[in-house]
């Protein structure tokens, strides 16, 4: 069921740790509702890529000019969201292990968060969006009509990431260690840490399929759209 033009177009905030199934679920929910899906992690990743390419130190003062110099855009195409940095499509490159290793450090910087949160608010202010990240329900859109906090066991999340990577020499144990480290950095930072908003609905996806997750969230969304 797509929404009709007379229906309310709400903001859906989807937060949770790495590997909890946010992006796949958010994309599907957005597709079903005819909403725009916005992956905010891609914005933090793109700035991290720019910083690594320019060999900047990962500090507020060094990265603030980058945020002003670089044109960063999320383009919605029929095949999904593309991330554009300057004039270059960096959709693939922002998923590299190097970017993944440093993105939590970059996303802990207050100047980076302030600049990107502002852009995210602009992108979603008219509603009709499913936005995924770590602080959407707490900081970016505390007034979102629907807030979901997805989680899953560490082992399950590590298995999913390994499956996504395909051929890799990383062991399950090593992937658990890497994800755990990123969770701790994301949840332990001073500014906008990863945490569940008090009014977010928590869904444990450890034993749910993508279809089940999607249909639960769609049911909750439709209740609010029709309210
Ligand atoms: O969802 P992801 O793994 O692509 O996110 C990459 C990193 O960006 C993640 O480690 C934390 C950070 N992030 C954030 O701090 N706030 C957001 N709204 C989205 C992502």
Boltz pocket constraint, residues with backbone or C-beta under 6 A from the ligand:
constraints:
  - pocket:
      binder: B
      contacts: [[A, 18], [A, 40], [A, 41], [A, 42], [A, 44], [A, 45], [A, 103], [A, 104], [A, 107], [A, 108], [A, 132], [A, 133], [A, 134], [A, 135], [A, 136], [A, 182], [A, 186], [A, 192]]
      max_distance: 6.0
